[in-house]
Amino acid sequence: MTSLLSKPTIHRTVLDNGIVVLVVENPAADIIAGRIFIRAGSCREDREQSGLANLLSAVITKGCDGLSSLKIAEQVEFVGASLSADVTSDYFWLSLKTVSADFPDILNLAGRILRTPTFPELEVELERRLALQDIRSQQEQPFAIAFDQLRQLMYQNHPYALSGLGTETSVPSLTRDDLVQYHKTYFRPDNLVISIAGRITIDVAVALVQQVFGDWRANPEPLPVLNLPSITSQPETKMTPQQTQQSIVMLGYLAEGVRSSDYAALKLLSTYLGNGLSSRLFVELREKRGLAYEVSSFYPTRLDVAPFVVYMGTAPENTRTALEGLGSEVDLLSGNELDAEALQAAKNKVLGQYALGKQTNSQLAQVYGWYETLGLGVEFDSEFQQHIAAVTATEALQAAGRYLLTPYVSIVGPESAIY
């Protein structure tokens, strides 16, 4: 599949107060979806306040000026809409979806929530306890333990080293005042992207956003500059004994973020290695050698240094063999060019999955708002597809040679198997 995906028309407007409005007109269904992005995430937290952005995402919909948590829920559920918040390392977002007739009311509600959250003390305390439960639950999951220790090995004192949930030490100390300060600092119109897709015209969409957010003025204080620490590559191995029925073996490599010219090649290599039942790792290590209960790879999109990870769940007695097998398969990428058929199959898979990820209004609002929030611009939609299609076998080999050499290693499993 060499043809590029069709691109819907995206209208971009910047309001006087700095809000970027993206609109995709899609009249096929009587649904409108919206995403409101804030250019702030867990990477903006101090280490001792780890989990703050996650706590804010849980509490922000639990009360705003004039409305309790119950009243907000009633307004949303009365019209069968959806409204929720979430956060990643690089950004925060509020998600909404409703039938076209109710969109103005739900957008107005979202505006009130974003602009005047009350962070009720009881809700803060409840969500803090729930966050601690999630943290403790993950400490019992071998995959979560392995990935957590891999992140800490790779990222050292970088914000990406910590889970967005926070830690058992940091979360209990988070206060309502901390939430208020974070909100005051980053929730401002000149740090906002609003992406809308569905049965709505550009003029109506912009007018609605102007009505809800147009009088919101930015704090005169400039946004804090994000100074992320540099990372010194020091690959090492960490093993954690746990009484489980399988061992988790993870290899991590420090790769580049989304702005790198190697981004497309690394996406293709990750897809070739571990995406799906036809991937190299699945065929070689599970189907042919019977080593893996599960085996895969991932290379998430990050603004800063991104992890390129391969992992396997295997029987404890196969732990060492699994480690050697994973390492050998990755090493092949920097020693041999992919043949034309394998490279094209990886391209087809990436582009096909990309197309499937833009079928609904919610997906459209997410994708274009996400690109704008990361500073890539909506044109990255077509640029990404072009870059994927243009990657050569030589470029993929060179990217592997730059990044996929000596791994960080994280292993979790029975003590007798890992030592």
Contacts in CASP RR format, 6 or more apart in sequence:
PFRMAT RR
TARGET T0000
AUTHOR 0000-0000-0000
METHOD contacts of the structure
MODEL  1
MTSLLSKPTIHRTVLDNGIVVLVVENPAADIIAGRIFIRAGSCREDREQS
GLANLLSAVITKGCDGLSSLKIAEQVEFVGASLSADVTSDYFWLSLKTVS
ADFPDILNLAGRILRTPTFPELEVELERRLALQDIRSQQEQPFAIAFDQL
RQLMYQNHPYALSGLGTETSVPSLTRDDLVQYHKTYFRPDNLVISIAGRI
TIDVAVALVQQVFGDWRANPEPLPVLNLPSITSQPETKMTPQQTQQSIVM
LGYLAEGVRSSDYAALKLLSTYLGNGLSSRLFVELREKRGLAYEVSSFYP
TRLDVAPFVVYMGTAPENTRTALEGLGSEVDLLSGNELDAEALQAAKNKV
LGQYALGKQTNSQLAQVYGWYETLGLGVEFDSEFQQHIAAVTATEALQAA
GRYLLTPYVSIVGPESAIY
1 347 0 8 1.000
1 348 0 8 1.000
1 351 0 8 1.000
1 352 0 8 1.000
2 347 0 8 1.000
2 389 0 8 1.000
4 351 0 8 1.000
4 382 0 8 1.000
4 385 0 8 1.000
4 386 0 8 1.000
4 389 0 8 1.000
5 351 0 8 1.000
5 352 0 8 1.000
5 354 0 8 1.000
5 355 0 8 1.000
5 358 0 8 1.000
5 385 0 8 1.000
7 381 0 8 1.000
7 382 0 8 1.000
8 24 0 8 1.000
8 25 0 8 1.000
8 26 0 8 1.000
8 364 0 8 1.000
9 24 0 8 1.000
9 25 0 8 1.000
10 22 0 8 1.000
10 23 0 8 1.000
10 24 0 8 1.000
10 368 0 8 1.000
10 378 0 8 1.000
10 381 0 8 1.000
11 21 0 8 1.000
11 22 0 8 1.000
11 23 0 8 1.000
11 24 0 8 1.000
11 25 0 8 1.000
11 202 0 8 1.000
12 20 0 8 1.000
12 21 0 8 1.000
12 22 0 8 1.000
12 372 0 8 1.000
12 378 0 8 1.000
13 20 0 8 1.000
13 21 0 8 1.000
13 23 0 8 1.000
13 202 0 8 1.000
13 206 0 8 1.000
14 20 0 8 1.000
14 21 0 8 1.000
15 21 0 8 1.000
15 189 0 8 1.000
15 206 0 8 1.000
15 209 0 8 1.000
15 210 0 8 1.000
15 213 0 8 1.000
15 214 0 8 1.000
16 214 0 8 1.000
17 189 0 8 1.000
17 190 0 8 1.000
17 213 0 8 1.000
17 214 0 8 1.000
17 216 0 8 1.000
17 217 0 8 1.000
17 218 0 8 1.000
18 189 0 8 1.000
18 190 0 8 1.000
18 192 0 8 1.000
18 218 0 8 1.000
19 189 0 8 1.000
19 190 0 8 1.000
19 192 0 8 1.000
19 193 0 8 1.000
19 194 0 8 1.000
19 209 0 8 1.000
19 213 0 8 1.000
19 214 0 8 1.000
19 216 0 8 1.000
20 192 0 8 1.000
20 193 0 8 1.000
20 194 0 8 1.000
20 372 0 8 1.000
21 194 0 8 1.000
21 195 0 8 1.000
21 196 0 8 1.000
21 205 0 8 1.000
21 206 0 8 1.000
21 209 0 8 1.000
22 193 0 8 1.000
22 194 0 8 1.000
22 195 0 8 1.000
22 196 0 8 1.000
22 365 0 8 1.000
22 368 0 8 1.000
22 369 0 8 1.000
22 372 0 8 1.000
22 378 0 8 1.000
23 195 0 8 1.000
23 196 0 8 1.000
23 197 0 8 1.000
23 200 0 8 1.000
23 201 0 8 1.000
23 202 0 8 1.000
23 205 0 8 1.000
23 206 0 8 1.000
24 195 0 8 1.000
24 196 0 8 1.000
24 197 0 8 1.000
24 198 0 8 1.000
24 361 0 8 1.000
24 364 0 8 1.000
24 365 0 8 1.000
24 368 0 8 1.000
25 198 0 8 1.000
25 199 0 8 1.000
25 200 0 8 1.000
25 201 0 8 1.000
25 202 0 8 1.000
26 197 0 8 1.000
26 198 0 8 1.000
26 199 0 8 1.000
26 361 0 8 1.000
26 364 0 8 1.000
27 198 0 8 1.000
27 199 0 8 1.000
28 199 0 8 1.000
29 198 0 8 1.000
29 199 0 8 1.000
29 361 0 8 1.000
30 99 0 8 1.000
30 100 0 8 1.000
30 199 0 8 1.000
31 97 0 8 1.000
31 98 0 8 1.000
31 99 0 8 1.000
31 100 0 8 1.000
31 198 0 8 1.000
31 199 0 8 1.000
31 361 0 8 1.000
32 97 0 8 1.000
32 98 0 8 1.000
32 99 0 8 1.000
32 100 0 8 1.000
32 103 0 8 1.000
32 196 0 8 1.000
32 197 0 8 1.000
32 198 0 8 1.000
32 199 0 8 1.000
32 200 0 8 1.000
32 361 0 8 1.000
33 95 0 8 1.000
33 96 0 8 1.000
33 97 0 8 1.000
33 196 0 8 1.000
33 197 0 8 1.000
33 198 0 8 1.000
33 360 0 8 1.000
33 361 0 8 1.000
33 362 0 8 1.000
33 364 0 8 1.000
33 365 0 8 1.000
34 95 0 8 1.000
34 96 0 8 1.000
34 97 0 8 1.000
34 194 0 8 1.000
34 195 0 8 1.000
34 196 0 8 1.000
34 197 0 8 1.000
34 361 0 8 1.000
34 362 0 8 1.000
34 365 0 8 1.000
35 93 0 8 1.000
35 94 0 8 1.000
35 95 0 8 1.000
35 96 0 8 1.000
35 193 0 8 1.000
35 194 0 8 1.000
35 195 0 8 1.000
35 362 0 8 1.000
35 365 0 8 1.000
35 366 0 8 1.000
35 369 0 8 1.000
35 370 0 8 1.000
36 93 0 8 1.000
36 94 0 8 1.000
36 96 0 8 1.000
36 110 0 8 1.000
36 111 0 8 1.000
36 114 0 8 1.000
36 192 0 8 1.000
36 193 0 8 1.000
36 194 0 8 1.000
36 195 0 8 1.000
37 91 0 8 1.000
37 92 0 8 1.000
37 93 0 8 1.000
37 192 0 8 1.000
37 193 0 8 1.000
37 194 0 8 1.000
37 195 0 8 1.000
37 369 0 8 1.000
37 370 0 8 1.000
37 372 0 8 1.000
37 373 0 8 1.000
38 91 0 8 1.000
38 92 0 8 1.000
38 93 0 8 1.000
38 186 0 8 1.000
38 187 0 8 1.000
38 191 0 8 1.000
38 192 0 8 1.000
39 91 0 8 1.000
39 186 0 8 1.000
39 191 0 8 1.000
39 193 0 8 1.000
39 373 0 8 1.000
40 53 0 8 1.000
40 91 0 8 1.000
40 92 0 8 1.000
40 182 0 8 1.000
40 185 0 8 1.000
40 186 0 8 1.000
40 187 0 8 1.000
40 191 0 8 1.000
41 53 0 8 1.000
41 87 0 8 1.000
41 88 0 8 1.000
41 89 0 8 1.000
41 90 0 8 1.000
41 91 0 8 1.000
41 92 0 8 1.000
42 50 0 8 1.000
42 51 0 8 1.000
42 52 0 8 1.000
42 53 0 8 1.000
42 54 0 8 1.000
42 87 0 8 1.000
42 88 0 8 1.000
42 89 0 8 1.000
42 159 0 8 1.000
42 162 0 8 1.000
42 164 0 8 1.000
43 89 0 8 1.000
43 90 0 8 1.000
43 159 0 8 1.000
43 160 0 8 1.000
43 226 0 8 1.000
43 228 0 8 1.000
43 304 0 8 1.000
44 53 0 8 1.000
44 159 0 8 1.000
44 182 0 8 1.000
44 186 0 8 1.000
44 224 0 8 1.000
44 226 0 8 1.000
45 51 0 8 1.000
45 52 0 8 1.000
45 53 0 8 1.000
45 159 0 8 1.000
47 157 0 8 1.000
47 159 0 8 1.000
47 162 0 8 1.000
47 170 0 8 1.000
48 170 0 8 1.000
48 173 0 8 1.000
49 170 0 8 1.000
49 173 0 8 1.000
49 174 0 8 1.000
49 178 0 8 1.000
50 162 0 8 1.000
50 163 0 8 1.000
50 164 0 8 1.000
50 166 0 8 1.000
50 167 0 8 1.000
50 170 0 8 1.000
50 171 0 8 1.000
51 131 0 8 1.000
51 162 0 8 1.000
51 164 0 8 1.000
51 165 0 8 1.000
51 166 0 8 1.000
51 167 0 8 1.000
51 170 0 8 1.000
51 171 0 8 1.000
51 174 0 8 1.000
52 174 0 8 1.000
52 178 0 8 1.000
52 179 0 8 1.000
52 182 0 8 1.000
53 87 0 8 1.000
53 92 0 8 1.000
53 164 0 8 1.000
53 182 0 8 1.000
54 87 0 8 1.000
54 131 0 8 1.000
54 164 0 8 1.000
54 165 0 8 1.000
54 166 0 8 1.000
55 124 0 8 1.000
55 127 0 8 1.000
55 128 0 8 1.000
55 131 0 8 1.000
55 171 0 8 1.000
55 174 0 8 1.000
55 179 0 8 1.000
56 87 0 8 1.000
56 92 0 8 1.000
56 179 0 8 1.000
56 182 0 8 1.000
56 183 0 8 1.000
57 85 0 8 1.000
57 86 0 8 1.000
57 87 0 8 1.000
57 92 0 8 1.000
58 85 0 8 1.000
58 127 0 8 1.000
58 130 0 8 1.000
58 131 0 8 1.000
59 117 0 8 1.000
59 119 0 8 1.000
59 120 0 8 1.000
59 123 0 8 1.000
59 124 0 8 1.000
59 127 0 8 1.000
59 179 0 8 1.000
60 85 0 8 1.000
60 94 0 8 1.000
60 113 0 8 1.000
60 114 0 8 1.000
60 117 0 8 1.000
60 119 0 8 1.000
60 183 0 8 1.000
61 69 0 8 1.000
61 72 0 8 1.000
61 83 0 8 1.000
61 84 0 8 1.000
61 85 0 8 1.000
61 113 0 8 1.000
62 69 0 8 1.000
62 72 0 8 1.000
62 119 0 8 1.000
62 120 0 8 1.000
62 123 0 8 1.000
62 127 0 8 1.000
63 69 0 8 1.000
63 72 0 8 1.000
63 113 0 8 1.000
63 117 0 8 1.000
63 118 0 8 1.000
63 119 0 8 1.000
63 120 0 8 1.000
63 123 0 8 1.000
64 72 0 8 1.000
64 112 0 8 1.000
64 113 0 8 1.000
64 115 0 8 1.000
64 116 0 8 1.000
64 117 0 8 1.000
64 118 0 8 1.000
65 112 0 8 1.000
65 115 0 8 1.000
65 116 0 8 1.000
65 118 0 8 1.000
66 112 0 8 1.000
66 118 0 8 1.000
67 75 0 8 1.000
67 109 0 8 1.000
67 112 0 8 1.000
68 120 0 8 1.000
69 120 0 8 1.000
69 123 0 8 1.000
72 83 0 8 1.000
72 109 0 8 1.000
72 113 0 8 1.000
75 105 0 8 1.000
75 106 0 8 1.000
75 109 0 8 1.000
76 82 0 8 1.000
76 83 0 8 1.000
76 106 0 8 1.000
76 109 0 8 1.000
79 98 0 8 1.000
79 99 0 8 1.000
79 102 0 8 1.000
79 105 0 8 1.000
79 106 0 8 1.000
80 98 0 8 1.000
80 102 0 8 1.000
81 96 0 8 1.000
81 97 0 8 1.000
81 98 0 8 1.000
81 99 0 8 1.000
81 102 0 8 1.000
81 106 0 8 1.000
82 95 0 8 1.000
82 96 0 8 1.000
82 97 0 8 1.000
82 98 0 8 1.000
83 94 0 8 1.000
83 95 0 8 1.000
83 96 0 8 1.000
83 106 0 8 1.000
83 109 0 8 1.000
83 110 0 8 1.000
83 113 0 8 1.000
84 94 0 8 1.000
84 95 0 8 1.000
85 92 0 8 1.000
85 93 0 8 1.000
85 94 0 8 1.000
85 95 0 8 1.000
86 92 0 8 1.000
86 93 0 8 1.000
86 95 0 8 1.000
87 93 0 8 1.000
87 164 0 8 1.000
89 159 0 8 1.000
89 160 0 8 1.000
89 164 0 8 1.000
89 302 0 8 1.000
90 302 0 8 1.000
90 303 0 8 1.000
90 373 0 8 1.000
90 374 0 8 1.000
91 370 0 8 1.000
91 373 0 8 1.000
91 374 0 8 1.000
92 186 0 8 1.000
93 373 0 8 1.000
94 110 0 8 1.000
94 113 0 8 1.000
94 114 0 8 1.000
95 362 0 8 1.000
95 366 0 8 1.000
96 106 0 8 1.000
96 107 0 8 1.000
96 110 0 8 1.000
97 361 0 8 1.000
97 362 0 8 1.000
98 106 0 8 1.000
100 198 0 8 1.000
100 199 0 8 1.000
100 200 0 8 1.000
103 200 0 8 1.000
103 208 0 8 1.000
104 208 0 8 1.000
107 208 0 8 1.000
107 209 0 8 1.000
107 212 0 8 1.000
108 211 0 8 1.000
108 212 0 8 1.000
110 212 0 8 1.000
111 212 0 8 1.000
111 213 0 8 1.000
114 187 0 8 1.000
115 187 0 8 1.000
115 213 0 8 1.000
115 216 0 8 1.000
117 179 0 8 1.000
117 183 0 8 1.000
119 176 0 8 1.000
119 179 0 8 1.000
119 180 0 8 1.000
119 183 0 8 1.000
121 176 0 8 1.000
124 174 0 8 1.000
124 175 0 8 1.000
124 176 0 8 1.000
124 179 0 8 1.000
128 171 0 8 1.000
128 172 0 8 1.000
128 174 0 8 1.000
131 165 0 8 1.000
131 166 0 8 1.000
131 171 0 8 1.000
132 168 0 8 1.000
132 171 0 8 1.000
132 172 0 8 1.000
134 165 0 8 1.000
135 163 0 8 1.000
135 165 0 8 1.000
135 166 0 8 1.000
135 167 0 8 1.000
135 168 0 8 1.000
135 171 0 8 1.000
136 168 0 8 1.000
138 144 0 8 1.000
138 145 0 8 1.000
138 148 0 8 1.000
138 163 0 8 1.000
138 165 0 8 1.000
139 145 0 8 1.000
142 242 0 8 1.000
142 244 0 8 1.000
142 246 0 8 1.000
142 247 0 8 1.000
142 248 0 8 1.000
142 412 0 8 1.000
142 413 0 8 1.000
143 248 0 8 1.000
143 311 0 8 1.000
143 412 0 8 1.000
145 240 0 8 1.000
145 242 0 8 1.000
145 248 0 8 1.000
145 412 0 8 1.000
146 240 0 8 1.000
146 248 0 8 1.000
146 249 0 8 1.000
146 250 0 8 1.000
146 311 0 8 1.000
146 410 0 8 1.000
146 411 0 8 1.000
146 412 0 8 1.000
147 250 0 8 1.000
147 309 0 8 1.000
147 311 0 8 1.000
147 410 0 8 1.000
148 163 0 8 1.000
149 238 0 8 1.000
149 240 0 8 1.000
149 410 0 8 1.000
149 412 0 8 1.000
150 238 0 8 1.000
150 250 0 8 1.000
150 252 0 8 1.000
150 307 0 8 1.000
150 309 0 8 1.000
150 408 0 8 1.000
150 410 0 8 1.000
151 160 0 8 1.000
151 161 0 8 1.000
151 162 0 8 1.000
151 163 0 8 1.000
151 307 0 8 1.000
152 161 0 8 1.000
152 162 0 8 1.000
153 236 0 8 1.000
153 238 0 8 1.000
153 408 0 8 1.000
153 410 0 8 1.000
154 161 0 8 1.000
154 231 0 8 1.000
154 252 0 8 1.000
154 254 0 8 1.000
154 307 0 8 1.000
154 408 0 8 1.000
155 161 0 8 1.000
155 231 0 8 1.000
155 305 0 8 1.000
156 229 0 8 1.000
156 231 0 8 1.000
156 232 0 8 1.000
156 234 0 8 1.000
157 229 0 8 1.000
158 228 0 8 1.000
158 229 0 8 1.000
158 231 0 8 1.000
158 304 0 8 1.000
158 305 0 8 1.000
159 228 0 8 1.000
160 302 0 8 1.000
160 304 0 8 1.000
160 305 0 8 1.000
160 307 0 8 1.000
165 171 0 8 1.000
184 219 0 8 1.000
185 219 0 8 1.000
185 223 0 8 1.000
185 224 0 8 1.000
186 223 0 8 1.000
188 216 0 8 1.000
188 218 0 8 1.000
188 219 0 8 1.000
188 223 0 8 1.000
189 213 0 8 1.000
189 214 0 8 1.000
189 216 0 8 1.000
189 217 0 8 1.000
189 218 0 8 1.000
190 218 0 8 1.000
190 223 0 8 1.000
191 218 0 8 1.000
191 223 0 8 1.000
192 213 0 8 1.000
193 369 0 8 1.000
193 372 0 8 1.000
193 373 0 8 1.000
194 209 0 8 1.000
194 213 0 8 1.000
195 365 0 8 1.000
195 366 0 8 1.000
195 368 0 8 1.000
195 369 0 8 1.000
195 372 0 8 1.000
196 205 0 8 1.000
196 209 0 8 1.000
196 365 0 8 1.000
197 361 0 8 1.000
197 362 0 8 1.000
197 364 0 8 1.000
197 365 0 8 1.000
197 368 0 8 1.000
198 361 0 8 1.000
198 364 0 8 1.000
228 304 0 8 1.000
231 254 0 8 1.000
231 305 0 8 1.000
233 254 0 8 1.000
235 406 0 8 1.000
235 407 0 8 1.000
235 408 0 8 1.000
235 409 0 8 1.000
236 408 0 8 1.000
236 409 0 8 1.000
237 408 0 8 1.000
237 409 0 8 1.000
237 410 0 8 1.000
237 411 0 8 1.000
238 409 0 8 1.000
238 410 0 8 1.000
238 411 0 8 1.000
239 410 0 8 1.000
239 411 0 8 1.000
239 412 0 8 1.000
239 413 0 8 1.000
239 418 0 8 1.000
239 419 0 8 1.000
240 411 0 8 1.000
240 412 0 8 1.000
240 413 0 8 1.000
240 418 0 8 1.000
241 412 0 8 1.000
241 413 0 8 1.000
241 414 0 8 1.000
241 415 0 8 1.000
241 418 0 8 1.000
241 419 0 8 1.000
242 412 0 8 1.000
242 413 0 8 1.000
242 414 0 8 1.000
243 413 0 8 1.000
243 414 0 8 1.000
244 316 0 8 1.000
244 412 0 8 1.000
244 413 0 8 1.000
244 414 0 8 1.000
245 316 0 8 1.000
246 293 0 8 1.000
246 313 0 8 1.000
246 314 0 8 1.000
246 315 0 8 1.000
246 316 0 8 1.000
246 413 0 8 1.000
247 313 0 8 1.000
247 314 0 8 1.000
247 315 0 8 1.000
247 316 0 8 1.000
247 318 0 8 1.000
247 319 0 8 1.000
247 322 0 8 1.000
247 411 0 8 1.000
247 412 0 8 1.000
247 413 0 8 1.000
247 414 0 8 1.000
247 417 0 8 1.000
247 418 0 8 1.000
248 311 0 8 1.000
248 312 0 8 1.000
248 313 0 8 1.000
248 410 0 8 1.000
248 411 0 8 1.000
248 412 0 8 1.000
248 413 0 8 1.000
249 311 0 8 1.000
249 312 0 8 1.000
249 313 0 8 1.000
249 314 0 8 1.000
249 319 0 8 1.000
249 322 0 8 1.000
249 323 0 8 1.000
249 326 0 8 1.000
249 409 0 8 1.000
249 410 0 8 1.000
249 411 0 8 1.000
250 309 0 8 1.000
250 310 0 8 1.000
250 311 0 8 1.000
250 409 0 8 1.000
250 410 0 8 1.000
250 411 0 8 1.000
251 309 0 8 1.000
251 310 0 8 1.000
251 311 0 8 1.000
251 323 0 8 1.000
251 326 0 8 1.000
251 327 0 8 1.000
251 330 0 8 1.000
251 407 0 8 1.000
251 408 0 8 1.000
251 409 0 8 1.000
252 307 0 8 1.000
252 308 0 8 1.000
252 309 0 8 1.000
252 310 0 8 1.000
252 407 0 8 1.000
252 408 0 8 1.000
252 409 0 8 1.000
252 410 0 8 1.000
253 307 0 8 1.000
253 308 0 8 1.000
253 309 0 8 1.000
253 330 0 8 1.000
253 403 0 8 1.000
253 404 0 8 1.000
253 405 0 8 1.000
253 407 0 8 1.000
253 408 0 8 1.000
254 305 0 8 1.000
254 307 0 8 1.000
254 308 0 8 1.000
254 403 0 8 1.000
254 408 0 8 1.000
255 262 0 8 1.000
255 266 0 8 1.000
255 299 0 8 1.000
255 305 0 8 1.000
255 306 0 8 1.000
255 307 0 8 1.000
255 308 0 8 1.000
255 403 0 8 1.000
255 404 0 8 1.000
256 262 0 8 1.000
256 263 0 8 1.000
256 266 0 8 1.000
256 305 0 8 1.000
256 306 0 8 1.000
256 403 0 8 1.000
257 263 0 8 1.000
257 301 0 8 1.000
257 302 0 8 1.000
257 303 0 8 1.000
257 304 0 8 1.000
257 305 0 8 1.000
257 306 0 8 1.000
258 301 0 8 1.000
258 302 0 8 1.000
258 303 0 8 1.000
258 306 0 8 1.000
258 374 0 8 1.000
258 376 0 8 1.000
259 303 0 8 1.000
259 376 0 8 1.000
260 266 0 8 1.000
262 399 0 8 1.000
262 402 0 8 1.000
262 403 0 8 1.000
263 387 0 8 1.000
264 384 0 8 1.000
264 387 0 8 1.000
264 388 0 8 1.000
264 390 0 8 1.000
264 391 0 8 1.000
265 391 0 8 1.000
265 395 0 8 1.000
265 396 0 8 1.000
265 398 0 8 1.000
265 399 0 8 1.000
266 299 0 8 1.000
266 306 0 8 1.000
266 308 0 8 1.000
266 399 0 8 1.000
266 403 0 8 1.000
267 299 0 8 1.000
267 350 0 8 1.000
267 388 0 8 1.000
268 343 0 8 1.000
268 346 0 8 1.000
268 347 0 8 1.000
268 350 0 8 1.000
268 388 0 8 1.000
268 391 0 8 1.000
268 396 0 8 1.000
269 299 0 8 1.000
269 308 0 8 1.000
269 333 0 8 1.000
269 346 0 8 1.000
269 396 0 8 1.000
269 399 0 8 1.000
269 400 0 8 1.000
269 404 0 8 1.000
270 297 0 8 1.000
270 298 0 8 1.000
270 299 0 8 1.000
270 308 0 8 1.000
271 279 0 8 1.000
271 346 0 8 1.000
271 349 0 8 1.000
271 350 0 8 1.000
272 279 0 8 1.000
272 280 0 8 1.000
272 338 0 8 1.000
272 342 0 8 1.000
272 343 0 8 1.000
272 345 0 8 1.000
272 346 0 8 1.000
273 279 0 8 1.000
273 280 0 8 1.000
273 281 0 8 1.000
273 297 0 8 1.000
273 310 0 8 1.000
273 329 0 8 1.000
273 330 0 8 1.000
273 333 0 8 1.000
274 280 0 8 1.000
274 281 0 8 1.000
274 282 0 8 1.000
274 295 0 8 1.000
274 296 0 8 1.000
274 297 0 8 1.000
274 310 0 8 1.000
275 296 0 8 1.000
275 297 0 8 1.000
275 349 0 8 1.000
275 353 0 8 1.000
276 282 0 8 1.000
276 296 0 8 1.000
278 345 0 8 1.000
279 296 0 8 1.000
279 297 0 8 1.000
280 329 0 8 1.000
280 342 0 8 1.000
281 292 0 8 1.000
281 295 0 8 1.000
281 296 0 8 1.000
281 297 0 8 1.000
281 310 0 8 1.000
281 312 0 8 1.000
281 326 0 8 1.000
281 329 0 8 1.000
282 292 0 8 1.000
282 295 0 8 1.000
282 296 0 8 1.000
284 329 0 8 1.000
285 291 0 8 1.000
285 292 0 8 1.000
285 295 0 8 1.000
285 312 0 8 1.000
285 322 0 8 1.000
285 325 0 8 1.000
285 326 0 8 1.000
285 329 0 8 1.000
286 292 0 8 1.000
286 295 0 8 1.000
291 312 0 8 1.000
291 314 0 8 1.000
291 318 0 8 1.000
291 321 0 8 1.000
291 322 0 8 1.000
291 325 0 8 1.000
292 312 0 8 1.000
292 313 0 8 1.000
292 314 0 8 1.000
292 322 0 8 1.000
293 312 0 8 1.000
293 313 0 8 1.000
293 314 0 8 1.000
293 315 0 8 1.000
294 312 0 8 1.000
294 313 0 8 1.000
295 310 0 8 1.000
295 311 0 8 1.000
295 312 0 8 1.000
295 313 0 8 1.000
295 326 0 8 1.000
296 310 0 8 1.000
296 311 0 8 1.000
297 308 0 8 1.000
297 309 0 8 1.000
297 310 0 8 1.000
297 311 0 8 1.000
298 309 0 8 1.000
299 306 0 8 1.000
299 307 0 8 1.000
299 308 0 8 1.000
299 309 0 8 1.000
300 306 0 8 1.000
300 307 0 8 1.000
301 374 0 8 1.000
303 374 0 8 1.000
308 403 0 8 1.000
308 404 0 8 1.000
310 326 0 8 1.000
310 327 0 8 1.000
310 329 0 8 1.000
310 330 0 8 1.000
311 326 0 8 1.000
312 322 0 8 1.000
312 326 0 8 1.000
313 322 0 8 1.000
314 321 0 8 1.000
314 322 0 8 1.000
316 413 0 8 1.000
316 414 0 8 1.000
316 416 0 8 1.000
316 417 0 8 1.000
317 417 0 8 1.000
319 411 0 8 1.000
319 413 0 8 1.000
319 417 0 8 1.000
319 418 0 8 1.000
323 409 0 8 1.000
323 411 0 8 1.000
327 407 0 8 1.000
330 400 0 8 1.000
330 404 0 8 1.000
330 407 0 8 1.000
331 404 0 8 1.000
333 396 0 8 1.000
333 397 0 8 1.000
333 400 0 8 1.000
333 401 0 8 1.000
333 404 0 8 1.000
334 397 0 8 1.000
334 400 0 8 1.000
334 401 0 8 1.000
334 404 0 8 1.000
334 405 0 8 1.000
335 397 0 8 1.000
335 400 0 8 1.000
335 401 0 8 1.000
336 397 0 8 1.000
337 393 0 8 1.000
337 394 0 8 1.000
337 396 0 8 1.000
337 397 0 8 1.000
338 346 0 8 1.000
338 393 0 8 1.000
338 396 0 8 1.000
338 397 0 8 1.000
339 393 0 8 1.000
340 393 0 8 1.000
343 391 0 8 1.000
343 393 0 8 1.000
343 396 0 8 1.000
347 388 0 8 1.000
347 389 0 8 1.000
347 391 0 8 1.000
350 388 0 8 1.000
351 385 0 8 1.000
351 388 0 8 1.000
351 389 0 8 1.000
354 384 0 8 1.000
354 385 0 8 1.000
357 363 0 8 1.000
357 367 0 8 1.000
358 364 0 8 1.000
358 367 0 8 1.000
367 381 0 8 1.000
368 378 0 8 1.000
368 381 0 8 1.000
369 378 0 8 1.000
371 377 0 8 1.000
371 378 0 8 1.000
371 380 0 8 1.000
371 381 0 8 1.000
372 378 0 8 1.000
411 418 0 8 1.000
412 418 0 8 1.000
END
